Amino acid sequence: MEICALCEDQSKKARNGKPHEYLQKVDAPRVFKGLKPRGFEEQDYQCQTCRAKFTNSTDKNDLSWTLWQG
Ligand SMILES: [Zn+2]
């Protein structure tokens, strides 16, 4: 699957990078309150240009932006 240049950049962003302008939120954030003291959230995004999907996680042990191929 081809992804656009903005998504290419997004997949390399460091923690707390902001979503690029064509990334739109998909559904509500998922909140995890597990073993960690404060829990964390995941938010799905989809690109309106190339339809690539990302998940943004606030979990400190996770990558901030995860690209879902296909
Ligand atoms: Zn894209």
N, CA, C, O and the ligand as a Tripos MOL2 file, in Angstrom:
@<TRIPOS>MOLECULE
protein
  281   279    71     0     0
PROTEIN
NO_CHARGES

@<TRIPOS>ATOM
      1 N           0.8300   -1.2010    0.0000 N.3       1 MET1
      2 CA          0.0000    0.0000    0.0000 C.3       1 MET1
      3 C           0.8600    1.2450    0.0000 C.2       1 MET1
      4 O           1.7890    1.3740    0.7980 O.2       1 MET1
      5 N           0.5450    2.1610   -0.9000 N.am      2 GLU2
      6 CA          1.2690    3.4230   -0.9550 C.3       2 GLU2
      7 C           0.7370    4.3710    0.1190 C.2       2 GLU2
      8 O          -0.4720    4.4840    0.3200 O.2       2 GLU2
      9 N           1.6320    5.0280    0.7830 N.am      3 ILE3
     10 CA          1.1870    6.0560    1.7140 C.3       3 ILE3
     11 C           1.7470    7.4010    1.2670 C.2       3 ILE3
     12 O           2.7920    7.4740    0.6210 O.2       3 ILE3
     13 N           1.0300    8.4600    1.6240 N.am      4 CYS4
     14 CA          1.4380    9.7850    1.1690 C.3       4 CYS4
     15 C           2.6370   10.2890    1.9820 C.2       4 CYS4
     16 O           2.9940    9.7170    3.0120 O.2       4 CYS4
     17 N           3.2380   11.3600    1.5010 N.am      5 ALA5
     18 CA          4.4530   11.8910    2.1340 C.3       5 ALA5
     19 C           4.1940   12.3260    3.5740 C.2       5 ALA5
     20 O           5.0570   12.1730    4.4390 O.2       5 ALA5
     21 N           3.0050   12.8680    3.8280 N.am      6 LEU6
     22 CA          2.6870   13.3170    5.1830 C.3       6 LEU6
     23 C           2.6300   12.1290    6.1400 C.2       6 LEU6
     24 O           3.0840   12.2200    7.2800 O.2       6 LEU6
     25 N           2.0710   11.0160    5.6680 N.am      7 CYS7
     26 CA          2.0010    9.8140    6.5060 C.3       7 CYS7
     27 C           3.3810    9.1960    6.6950 C.2       7 CYS7
     28 O           3.7040    8.6740    7.7620 O.2       7 CYS7
     29 N           4.1750    9.2650    5.6560 N.am      8 GLU8
     30 CA          5.5520    8.7930    5.7510 C.3       8 GLU8
     31 C           6.2630    9.5310    6.8890 C.2       8 GLU8
     32 O           6.9310    8.9130    7.7180 O.2       8 GLU8
     33 N           6.1140   10.8440    6.9180 N.am      9 ASP9
     34 CA          6.6960   11.6500    7.9880 C.3       9 ASP9
     35 C           6.0850   11.3100    9.3360 C.2       9 ASP9
     36 O           6.7770   11.2200   10.3500 O.2       9 ASP9
     37 N           4.7600   11.1210    9.3240 N.am     10 GLN10
     38 CA          4.0630   10.8620   10.5840 C.3      10 GLN10
     39 C           4.5930    9.5930   11.2520 C.2      10 GLN10
     40 O           4.7340    9.5360   12.4740 O.2      10 GLN10
     41 N           4.8800    8.5920   10.4490 N.am     11 SER11
     42 CA          5.3270    7.3160   10.9980 C.3      11 SER11
     43 C           6.6960    7.4210   11.6470 C.2      11 SER11
     44 O           7.1070    6.5290   12.3890 O.2      11 SER11
     45 N           7.4080    8.5180   11.3670 N.am     12 LYS12
     46 CA          8.7450    8.7150   11.9460 C.3      12 LYS12
     47 C           8.7340    9.7150   13.0920 C.2      12 LYS12
     48 O           9.7720    9.9920   13.6930 O.2      12 LYS12
     49 N           7.5680   10.2520   13.3910 N.am     13 LYS13
     50 CA          7.5090   11.3000   14.4100 C.3      13 LYS13
     51 C           7.8620   10.7950   15.7900 C.2      13 LYS13
     52 O           7.6090    9.6420   16.1400 O.2      13 LYS13
     53 N           8.4430   11.6710   16.5500 N.am     14 ALA14
     54 CA          8.7790   11.3670   17.9270 C.3      14 ALA14
     55 C           7.5180   11.4540   18.7830 C.2      14 ALA14
     56 O           6.4410   11.8150   18.3090 O.2      14 ALA14
     57 N           7.6850   11.1190   20.0300 N.am     15 ARG15
     58 CA          6.5720   11.1960   20.9690 C.3      15 ARG15
     59 C           5.9070   12.5610   20.9430 C.2      15 ARG15
     60 O           6.5480   13.5960   20.7640 O.2      15 ARG15
     61 N           4.6040   12.5180   21.1280 N.am     16 ASN16
     62 CA          3.8200   13.7420   21.2290 C.3      16 ASN16
     63 C           3.7750   14.5550   19.9490 C.2      16 ASN16
     64 O           3.3610   15.7140   19.9580 O.2      16 ASN16
     65 N           4.2060   13.9410   18.8310 N.am     17 GLY17
     66 CA          4.0540   14.6240   17.5550 C.3      17 GLY17
     67 C           2.5870   14.8080   17.2490 C.2      17 GLY17
     68 O           1.7670   13.9380   17.5390 O.2      17 GLY17
     69 N           2.2620   15.9360   16.6660 N.am     18 LYS18
     70 CA          0.8550   16.2090   16.3650 C.3      18 LYS18
     71 C           0.4550   15.5110   15.0680 C.2      18 LYS18
     72 O           1.2890   15.3240   14.1820 O.2      18 LYS18
     73 N          -0.8230   15.1240   14.9510 N.am     19 PRO19
     74 CA         -1.2820   14.5100   13.7020 C.3      19 PRO19
     75 C          -1.2040   15.5040   12.5450 C.2      19 PRO19
     76 O          -1.4680   16.6920   12.7310 O.2      19 PRO19
     77 N          -0.8410   15.0250   11.3460 N.am     20 HIS20
     78 CA         -0.7840   15.9520   10.2040 C.3      20 HIS20
     79 C          -2.2020   16.3670    9.7820 C.2      20 HIS20
     80 O          -3.1940   15.8120   10.2540 O.2      20 HIS20
     81 N          -2.2680   17.3460    8.8920 N.am     21 GLU21
     82 CA         -3.5490   18.0370    8.6540 C.3      21 GLU21
     83 C          -4.6390   17.1610    8.0420 C.2      21 GLU21
     84 O          -5.8200   17.4830    8.1710 O.2      21 GLU21
     85 N          -4.2730   16.0550    7.3770 N.am     22 TYR22
     86 CA         -5.2990   15.2100    6.7650 C.3      22 TYR22
     87 C          -5.6150   13.9750    7.5920 C.2      22 TYR22
     88 O          -6.3890   13.1190    7.1620 O.2      22 TYR22
     89 N          -5.0250   13.8770    8.7700 N.am     23 LEU23
     90 CA         -5.3670   12.7650    9.6580 C.3      23 LEU23
     91 C          -6.6190   13.1160   10.4410 C.2      23 LEU23
     92 O          -6.6950   14.1640   11.0820 O.2      23 LEU23
     93 N          -7.5960   12.2270   10.3810 N.am     24 GLN24
     94 CA         -8.8650   12.4700   11.0460 C.3      24 GLN24
     95 C          -9.0900   11.3870   12.0860 C.2      24 GLN24
     96 O          -8.7860   10.2180   11.8530 O.2      24 GLN24
     97 N          -9.6220   11.7800   13.2270 N.am     25 LYS25
     98 CA         -9.8700   10.8120   14.2980 C.3      25 LYS25
     99 C         -10.9180    9.7910   13.8790 C.2      25 LYS25
    100 O         -11.9050   10.1300   13.2270 O.2      25 LYS25
    101 N         -10.6940    8.5440   14.2570 N.am     26 VAL26
    102 CA        -11.6420    7.4660   14.0070 C.3      26 VAL26
    103 C         -12.1290    6.9600   15.3620 C.2      26 VAL26
    104 O         -11.3370    6.5020   16.1860 O.2      26 VAL26
    105 N         -13.4190    7.0480   15.5810 N.am     27 ASP27
    106 CA        -14.0060    6.5960   16.8480 C.3      27 ASP27
    107 C         -13.4840    7.3770   18.0560 C.2      27 ASP27
    108 O         -12.7480    8.3550   17.9200 O.2      27 ASP27
    109 N         -13.8810    6.9240   19.2120 N.am     28 ALA28
    110 CA        -13.4700    7.5640   20.4580 C.3      28 ALA28
    111 C         -12.1610    6.9440   20.9390 C.2      28 ALA28
    112 O         -11.8250    5.8230   20.5570 O.2      28 ALA28
    113 N         -11.4230    7.6730   21.7760 N.am     29 PRO29
    114 CA        -10.1990    7.0840   22.3230 C.3      29 PRO29
    115 C         -10.5080    5.8900   23.2140 C.2      29 PRO29
    116 O         -11.5340    5.8510   23.8930 O.2      29 PRO29
    117 N          -9.6010    4.9150   23.2010 N.am     30 ARG30
    118 CA         -9.7260    3.7700   24.1010 C.3      30 ARG30
    119 C          -8.8930    4.0460   25.3460 C.2      30 ARG30
    120 O          -7.7030    4.3460   25.2510 O.2      30 ARG30
    121 N          -9.5100    3.9440   26.4890 N.am     31 VAL31
    122 CA         -8.8210    4.2450   27.7440 C.3      31 VAL31
    123 C          -8.4700    2.9490   28.4600 C.2      31 VAL31
    124 O          -9.3260    2.0910   28.6800 O.2      31 VAL31
    125 N          -7.2230    2.8250   28.8130 N.am     32 PHE32
    126 CA         -6.7600    1.6410   29.5250 C.3      32 PHE32
    127 C          -6.3730    2.0250   30.9440 C.2      32 PHE32
    128 O          -5.5120    2.8770   31.1630 O.2      32 PHE32
    129 N          -7.0120    1.3960   31.8800 N.am     33 LYS33
    130 CA         -6.6320    1.6260   33.2680 C.3      33 LYS33
    131 C          -6.2100    0.2950   33.8400 C.2      33 LYS33
    132 O          -7.0090   -0.4100   34.4570 O.2      33 LYS33
    133 N          -4.9760   -0.0400   33.6390 N.am     34 GLY34
    134 CA         -4.5260   -1.3630   34.0470 C.3      34 GLY34
    135 C          -3.5470   -1.2790   35.1800 C.2      34 GLY34
    136 O          -3.8060   -0.6690   36.2170 O.2      34 GLY34
    137 N          -2.4140   -1.9060   34.9590 N.am     35 LEU35
    138 CA         -1.3950   -2.0050   35.9960 C.3      35 LEU35
    139 C          -0.6680   -0.6830   36.2100 C.2      35 LEU35
    140 O          -0.1320   -0.4190   37.2860 O.2      35 LEU35
    141 N          -0.6610    0.1280   35.1830 N.am     36 LYS36
    142 CA          0.0980    1.3730   35.3030 C.3      36 LYS36
    143 C          -0.6310    2.3520   36.2220 C.2      36 LYS36
    144 O          -1.8600    2.3650   36.2900 O.2      36 LYS36
    145 N           0.1370    3.1540   36.9120 N.am     37 PRO37
    146 CA         -0.4790    4.0860   37.8730 C.3      37 PRO37
    147 C          -1.5240    5.0050   37.2520 C.2      37 PRO37
    148 O          -2.5640    5.2620   37.8590 O.2      37 PRO37
    149 N          -1.2620    5.4880   36.0810 N.am     38 ARG38
    150 CA         -2.1750    6.4690   35.4950 C.3      38 ARG38
    151 C          -2.9190    5.9760   34.2730 C.2      38 ARG38
    152 O          -3.7650    6.6870   33.7300 O.2      38 ARG38
    153 N          -2.6150    4.7720   33.8380 N.am     39 GLY39
    154 CA         -3.2670    4.2870   32.6370 C.3      39 GLY39
    155 C          -2.8150    5.0440   31.4030 C.2      39 GLY39
    156 O          -1.9490    5.9160   31.4810 O.2      39 GLY39
    157 N          -3.4010    4.7110   30.2700 N.am     40 PHE40
    158 CA         -3.0560    5.4170   29.0410 C.3      40 PHE40
    159 C          -4.2230    5.3400   28.0710 C.2      40 PHE40
    160 O          -5.2000    4.6270   28.2990 O.2      40 PHE40
    161 N          -4.0960    6.0970   26.9750 N.am     41 GLU41
    162 CA         -5.1550    6.1350   25.9680 C.3      41 GLU41
    163 C          -4.5970    5.8450   24.5820 C.2      41 GLU41
    164 O          -3.4480    6.1550   24.2700 O.2      41 GLU41
    165 N          -5.4420    5.2450   23.7710 N.am     42 GLU42
    166 CA         -5.1090    5.0770   22.3630 C.3      42 GLU42
    167 C          -6.1910    5.7330   21.5140 C.2      42 GLU42
    168 O          -7.3840    5.6050   21.7880 O.2      42 GLU42
    169 N          -5.7480    6.4340   20.4830 N.am     43 GLN43
    170 CA         -6.6830    7.0750   19.5580 C.3      43 GLN43
    171 C          -6.3310    6.6600   18.1400 C.2      43 GLN43
    172 O          -5.1800    6.7730   17.7170 O.2      43 GLN43
    173 N          -7.3240    6.1830   17.4130 N.am     44 ASP44
    174 CA         -7.1030    5.8200   16.0090 C.3      44 ASP44
    175 C          -7.3100    7.0230   15.0980 C.2      44 ASP44
    176 O          -8.1750    7.8670   15.3340 O.2      44 ASP44
    177 N          -6.4980    7.0770   14.0590 N.am     45 TYR45
    178 CA         -6.6100    8.1300   13.0400 C.3      45 TYR45
    179 C          -6.5670    7.4910   11.6650 C.2      45 TYR45
    180 O          -5.9490    6.4430   11.4750 O.2      45 TYR45
    181 N          -7.2230    8.1230   10.7120 N.am     46 GLN46
    182 CA         -7.1000    7.6930    9.3290 C.3      46 GLN46
    183 C          -6.8270    8.8850    8.4430 C.2      46 GLN46
    184 O          -7.4150    9.9530    8.6150 O.2      46 GLN46
    185 N          -5.9210    8.6910    7.4840 N.am     47 CYS47
    186 CA         -5.5630    9.7590    6.5510 C.3      47 CYS47
    187 C          -6.6400    9.8950    5.4880 C.2      47 CYS47
    188 O          -7.0630    8.8990    4.9020 O.2      47 CYS47
    189 N          -7.0840   11.1120    5.2350 N.am     48 GLN48
    190 CA         -8.1050   11.3600    4.2210 C.3      48 GLN48
    191 C          -7.5300   11.3190    2.8110 C.2      48 GLN48
    192 O          -8.2800   11.2300    1.8380 O.2      48 GLN48
    193 N          -6.2290   11.3820    2.6940 N.am     49 THR49
    194 CA         -5.5930   11.3570    1.3820 C.3      49 THR49
    195 C          -5.3020    9.9300    0.9180 C.2      49 THR49
    196 O          -5.7240    9.5270   -0.1660 O.2      49 THR49
    197 N          -4.5850    9.1760    1.7360 N.am     50 CYS50
    198 CA         -4.1430    7.8400    1.2930 C.3      50 CYS50
    199 C          -4.8080    6.7190    2.0770 C.2      50 CYS50
    200 O          -4.5400    5.5490    1.8050 O.2      50 CYS50
    201 N          -5.6560    7.0340    3.0330 N.am     51 ARG51
    202 CA         -6.4140    6.0660    3.8320 C.3      51 ARG51
    203 C          -5.5450    5.2560    4.7970 C.2      51 ARG51
    204 O          -6.0110    4.2640    5.3570 O.2      51 ARG51
    205 N          -4.3180    5.6550    4.9960 N.am     52 ALA52
    206 CA         -3.4730    4.9600    5.9720 C.3      52 ALA52
    207 C          -4.0620    5.1480    7.3650 C.2      52 ALA52
    208 O          -4.6530    6.1840    7.6690 O.2      52 ALA52
    209 N          -3.8900    4.1270    8.2080 N.am     53 LYS53
    210 CA         -4.4030    4.2050    9.5600 C.3      53 LYS53
    211 C          -3.2620    4.2410   10.5630 C.2      53 LYS53
    212 O          -2.2750    3.5140   10.4490 O.2      53 LYS53
    213 N          -3.4320    5.1070   11.5410 N.am     54 PHE54
    214 CA         -2.4630    5.2210   12.6220 C.3      54 PHE54
    215 C          -3.1610    5.0450   13.9590 C.2      54 PHE54
    216 O          -4.3490    5.3340   14.1030 O.2      54 PHE54
    217 N          -2.4000    4.5660   14.9320 N.am     55 THR55
    218 CA         -2.8640    4.6240   16.3100 C.3      55 THR55
    219 C          -1.8720    5.4630   17.1000 C.2      55 THR55
    220 O          -0.6630    5.2360   17.0500 O.2      55 THR55
    221 N          -2.3960    6.4180   17.8170 N.am     56 ASN56
    222 CA         -1.5710    7.2540   18.6890 C.3      56 ASN56
    223 C          -1.7930    6.7890   20.1210 C.2      56 ASN56
    224 O          -2.9220    6.7410   20.6100 O.2      56 ASN56
    225 N          -0.6880    6.4480   20.7840 N.am     57 SER57
    226 CA         -0.7850    5.9380   22.1480 C.3      57 SER57
    227 C          -0.0660    6.8680   23.1090 C.2      57 SER57
    228 O           0.9910    7.4130   22.7930 O.2      57 SER57
    229 N          -0.6460    7.0410   24.2780 N.am     58 THR58
    230 CA          0.0280    7.8550   25.2970 C.3      58 THR58
    231 C           0.8080    6.9900   26.2730 C.2      58 THR58
    232 O           1.3800    7.4930   27.2410 O.2      58 THR58
    233 N           0.8280    5.6850   26.0160 N.am     59 ASP59
    234 CA          1.5920    4.7820   26.8720 C.3      59 ASP59
    235 C           3.0830    5.0970   26.7420 C.2      59 ASP59
    236 O           3.6350    5.0880   25.6420 O.2      59 ASP59
    237 N           3.7120    5.3680   27.8540 N.am     60 LYS60
    238 CA          5.1310    5.7450   27.8130 C.3      60 LYS60
    239 C           6.0350    4.6350   27.2970 C.2      60 LYS60
    240 O           7.1330    4.9100   26.8120 O.2      60 LYS60
    241 N           5.5910    3.3870   27.3940 N.am     61 ASN61
    242 CA          6.4240    2.2820   26.9470 C.3      61 ASN61
    243 C           6.1600    1.9080   25.4990 C.2      61 ASN61
    244 O           6.7560    0.9690   24.9720 O.2      61 ASN61
    245 N           5.2630    2.6480   24.8600 N.am     62 ASP62
    246 CA          4.8820    2.3120   23.5020 C.3      62 ASP62
    247 C           5.3990    3.3870   22.5600 C.2      62 ASP62
    248 O           5.7720    4.4790   22.9880 O.2      62 ASP62
    249 N           5.4170    3.0610   21.2620 N.am     63 LEU63
    250 CA          5.6910    4.0830   20.2740 C.3      63 LEU63
    251 C           4.5220    5.0420   20.2350 C.2      63 LEU63
    252 O           3.3710    4.6370   20.4030 O.2      63 LEU63
    253 N           4.8080    6.2900   20.0180 N.am     64 SER64
    254 CA          3.7570    7.2790   20.0010 C.3      64 SER64
    255 C           2.8100    7.0790   18.8150 C.2      64 SER64
    256 O           1.5910    7.1100   18.9860 O.2      64 SER64
    257 N           3.3600    6.8740   17.6150 N.am     65 TRP65
    258 CA          2.5490    6.7040   16.4090 C.3      65 TRP65
    259 C           2.8150    5.3560   15.7830 C.2      65 TRP65
    260 O           3.9600    5.0330   15.4650 O.2      65 TRP65
    261 N           1.7640    4.5570   15.5980 N.am     66 THR66
    262 CA          1.9070    3.2510   14.9660 C.3      66 THR66
    263 C           1.1300    3.2650   13.6670 C.2      66 THR66
    264 O          -0.0630    3.5670   13.6470 O.2      66 THR66
    265 N           1.8140    2.9370   12.5790 N.am     67 LEU67
    266 CA          1.1650    2.8800   11.2720 C.3      67 LEU67
    267 C           0.6910    1.4580   11.0060 C.2      67 LEU67
    268 O           1.4380    0.4960   11.1860 O.2      67 LEU67
    269 N          -0.5630    1.3380   10.5760 N.am     68 TRP68
    270 CA         -1.1320    0.0320   10.2460 C.3      68 TRP68
    271 C          -1.1310   -0.1340    8.7450 C.2      68 TRP68
    272 O          -1.8860    0.5410    8.0450 O.2      68 TRP68
    273 N          -0.2930   -1.0260    8.2370 N.am     69 GLN69
    274 CA         -0.2220   -1.2600    6.7940 C.3      69 GLN69
    275 C          -1.4190   -2.0520    6.3240 C.2      69 GLN69
    276 O          -1.9400   -2.8970    7.0520 O.2      69 GLN69
    277 N          -1.8600   -1.7810    5.0980 N.am     70 GLY70
    278 CA         -2.9850   -2.5290    4.5200 C.3      70 GLY70
    279 C          -4.2490   -1.9070    4.9890 C.2      70 GLY70
    280 O          -5.3330   -2.3680    4.6310 O.2      70 GLY70
    281 ZN         -1.6490    9.7800    4.1230 Zn       71 ZN71
@<TRIPOS>BOND
     1     1     2 1
     2     2     3 1
     3     3     4 2
     4     3     5 am
     5     5     6 1
     6     6     7 1
     7     7     8 2
     8     7     9 am
     9     9    10 1
    10    10    11 1
    11    11    12 2
    12    11    13 am
    13    13    14 1
    14    14    15 1
    15    15    16 2
    16    15    17 am
    17    17    18 1
    18    18    19 1
    19    19    20 2
    20    19    21 am
    21    21    22 1
    22    22    23 1
    23    23    24 2
    24    23    25 am
    25    25    26 1
    26    26    27 1
    27    27    28 2
    28    27    29 am
    29    29    30 1
    30    30    31 1
    31    31    32 2
    32    31    33 am
    33    33    34 1
    34    34    35 1
    35    35    36 2
    36    35    37 am
    37    37    38 1
    38    38    39 1
    39    39    40 2
    40    39    41 am
    41    41    42 1
    42    42    43 1
    43    43    44 2
    44    43    45 am
    45    45    46 1
    46    46    47 1
    47    47    48 2
    48    47    49 am
    49    49    50 1
    50    50    51 1
    51    51    52 2
    52    51    53 am
    53    53    54 1
    54    54    55 1
    55    55    56 2
    56    55    57 am
    57    57    58 1
    58    58    59 1
    59    59    60 2
    60    59    61 am
    61    61    62 1
    62    62    63 1
    63    63    64 2
    64    63    65 am
    65    65    66 1
    66    66    67 1
    67    67    68 2
    68    67    69 am
    69    69    70 1
    70    70    71 1
    71    71    72 2
    72    71    73 am
    73    73    74 1
    74    74    75 1
    75    75    76 2
    76    75    77 am
    77    77    78 1
    78    78    79 1
    79    79    80 2
    80    79    81 am
    81    81    82 1
    82    82    83 1
    83    83    84 2
    84    83    85 am
    85    85    86 1
    86    86    87 1
    87    87    88 2
    88    87    89 am
    89    89    90 1
    90    90    91 1
    91    91    92 2
    92    91    93 am
    93    93    94 1
    94    94    95 1
    95    95    96 2
    96    95    97 am
    97    97    98 1
    98    98    99 1
    99    99   100 2
   100    99   101 am
   101   101   102 1
   102   102   103 1
   103   103   104 2
   104   103   105 am
   105   105   106 1
   106   106   107 1
   107   107   108 2
   108   107   109 am
   109   109   110 1
   110   110   111 1
   111   111   112 2
   112   111   113 am
   113   113   114 1
   114   114   115 1
   115   115   116 2
   116   115   117 am
   117   117   118 1
   118   118   119 1
   119   119   120 2
   120   119   121 am
   121   121   122 1
   122   122   123 1
   123   123   124 2
   124   123   125 am
   125   125   126 1
   126   126   127 1
   127   127   128 2
   128   127   129 am
   129   129   130 1
   130   130   131 1
   131   131   132 2
   132   131   133 am
   133   133   134 1
   134   134   135 1
   135   135   136 2
   136   135   137 am
   137   137   138 1
   138   138   139 1
   139   139   140 2
   140   139   141 am
   141   141   142 1
   142   142   143 1
   143   143   144 2
   144   143   145 am
   145   145   146 1
   146   146   147 1
   147   147   148 2
   148   147   149 am
   149   149   150 1
   150   150   151 1
   151   151   152 2
   152   151   153 am
   153   153   154 1
   154   154   155 1
   155   155   156 2
   156   155   157 am
   157   157   158 1
   158   158   159 1
   159   159   160 2
   160   159   161 am
   161   161   162 1
   162   162   163 1
   163   163   164 2
   164   163   165 am
   165   165   166 1
   166   166   167 1
   167   167   168 2
   168   167   169 am
   169   169   170 1
   170   170   171 1
   171   171   172 2
   172   171   173 am
   173   173   174 1
   174   174   175 1
   175   175   176 2
   176   175   177 am
   177   177   178 1
   178   178   179 1
   179   179   180 2
   180   179   181 am
   181   181   182 1
   182   182   183 1
   183   183   184 2
   184   183   185 am
   185   185   186 1
   186   186   187 1
   187   187   188 2
   188   187   189 am
   189   189   190 1
   190   190   191 1
   191   191   192 2
   192   191   193 am
   193   193   194 1
   194   194   195 1
   195   195   196 2
   196   195   197 am
   197   197   198 1
   198   198   199 1
   199   199   200 2
   200   199   201 am
   201   201   202 1
   202   202   203 1
   203   203   204 2
   204   203   205 am
   205   205   206 1
   206   206   207 1
   207   207   208 2
   208   207   209 am
   209   209   210 1
   210   210   211 1
   211   211   212 2
   212   211   213 am
   213   213   214 1
   214   214   215 1
   215   215   216 2
   216   215   217 am
   217   217   218 1
   218   218   219 1
   219   219   220 2
   220   219   221 am
   221   221   222 1
   222   222   223 1
   223   223   224 2
   224   223   225 am
   225   225   226 1
   226   226   227 1
   227   227   228 2
   228   227   229 am
   229   229   230 1
   230   230   231 1
   231   231   232 2
   232   231   233 am
   233   233   234 1
   234   234   235 1
   235   235   236 2
   236   235   237 am
   237   237   238 1
   238   238   239 1
   239   239   240 2
   240   239   241 am
   241   241   242 1
   242   242   243 1
   243   243   244 2
   244   243   245 am
   245   245   246 1
   246   246   247 1
   247   247   248 2
   248   247   249 am
   249   249   250 1
   250   250   251 1
   251   251   252 2
   252   251   253 am
   253   253   254 1
   254   254   255 1
   255   255   256 2
   256   255   257 am
   257   257   258 1
   258   258   259 1
   259   259   260 2
   260   259   261 am
   261   261   262 1
   262   262   263 1
   263   263   264 2
   264   263   265 am
   265   265   266 1
   266   266   267 1
   267   267   268 2
   268   267   269 am
   269   269   270 1
   270   270   271 1
   271   271   272 2
   272   271   273 am
   273   273   274 1
   274   274   275 1
   275   275   276 2
   276   275   277 am
   277   277   278 1
   278   278   279 1
   279   279   280 2
@<TRIPOS>SUBSTRUCTURE
     1 MET1         2 RESIDUE 1 A MET
     2 GLU2         6 RESIDUE 1 A GLU
     3 ILE3        10 RESIDUE 1 A ILE
     4 CYS4        14 RESIDUE 1 A CYS
     5 ALA5        18 RESIDUE 1 A ALA
     6 LEU6        22 RESIDUE 1 A LEU
     7 CYS7        26 RESIDUE 1 A CYS
     8 GLU8        30 RESIDUE 1 A GLU
     9 ASP9        34 RESIDUE 1 A ASP
    10 GLN10       38 RESIDUE 1 A GLN
    11 SER11       42 RESIDUE 1 A SER
    12 LYS12       46 RESIDUE 1 A LYS
    13 LYS13       50 RESIDUE 1 A LYS
    14 ALA14       54 RESIDUE 1 A ALA
    15 ARG15       58 RESIDUE 1 A ARG
    16 ASN16       62 RESIDUE 1 A ASN
    17 GLY17       66 RESIDUE 1 A GLY
    18 LYS18       70 RESIDUE 1 A LYS
    19 PRO19       74 RESIDUE 1 A PRO
    20 HIS20       78 RESIDUE 1 A HIS
    21 GLU21       82 RESIDUE 1 A GLU
    22 TYR22       86 RESIDUE 1 A TYR
    23 LEU23       90 RESIDUE 1 A LEU
    24 GLN24       94 RESIDUE 1 A GLN
    25 LYS25       98 RESIDUE 1 A LYS
    26 VAL26      102 RESIDUE 1 A VAL
    27 ASP27      106 RESIDUE 1 A ASP
    28 ALA28      110 RESIDUE 1 A ALA
    29 PRO29      114 RESIDUE 1 A PRO
    30 ARG30      118 RESIDUE 1 A ARG
    31 VAL31      122 RESIDUE 1 A VAL
    32 PHE32      126 RESIDUE 1 A PHE
    33 LYS33      130 RESIDUE 1 A LYS
    34 GLY34      134 RESIDUE 1 A GLY
    35 LEU35      138 RESIDUE 1 A LEU
    36 LYS36      142 RESIDUE 1 A LYS
    37 PRO37      146 RESIDUE 1 A PRO
    38 ARG38      150 RESIDUE 1 A ARG
    39 GLY39      154 RESIDUE 1 A GLY
    40 PHE40      158 RESIDUE 1 A PHE
    41 GLU41      162 RESIDUE 1 A GLU
    42 GLU42      166 RESIDUE 1 A GLU
    43 GLN43      170 RESIDUE 1 A GLN
    44 ASP44      174 RESIDUE 1 A ASP
    45 TYR45      178 RESIDUE 1 A TYR
    46 GLN46      182 RESIDUE 1 A GLN
    47 CYS47      186 RESIDUE 1 A CYS
    48 GLN48      190 RESIDUE 1 A GLN
    49 THR49      194 RESIDUE 1 A THR
    50 CYS50      198 RESIDUE 1 A CYS
    51 ARG51      202 RESIDUE 1 A ARG
    52 ALA52      206 RESIDUE 1 A ALA
    53 LYS53      210 RESIDUE 1 A LYS
    54 PHE54      214 RESIDUE 1 A PHE
    55 THR55      218 RESIDUE 1 A THR
    56 ASN56      222 RESIDUE 1 A ASN
    57 SER57      226 RESIDUE 1 A SER
    58 THR58      230 RESIDUE 1 A THR
    59 ASP59      234 RESIDUE 1 A ASP
    60 LYS60      238 RESIDUE 1 A LYS
    61 ASN61      242 RESIDUE 1 A ASN
    62 ASP62      246 RESIDUE 1 A ASP
    63 LEU63      250 RESIDUE 1 A LEU
    64 SER64      254 RESIDUE 1 A SER
    65 TRP65      258 RESIDUE 1 A TRP
    66 THR66      262 RESIDUE 1 A THR
    67 LEU67      266 RESIDUE 1 A LEU
    68 TRP68      270 RESIDUE 1 A TRP
    69 GLN69      274 RESIDUE 1 A GLN
    70 GLY70      278 RESIDUE 1 A GLY
    71 ZN71       281 GROUP 0 **** ****
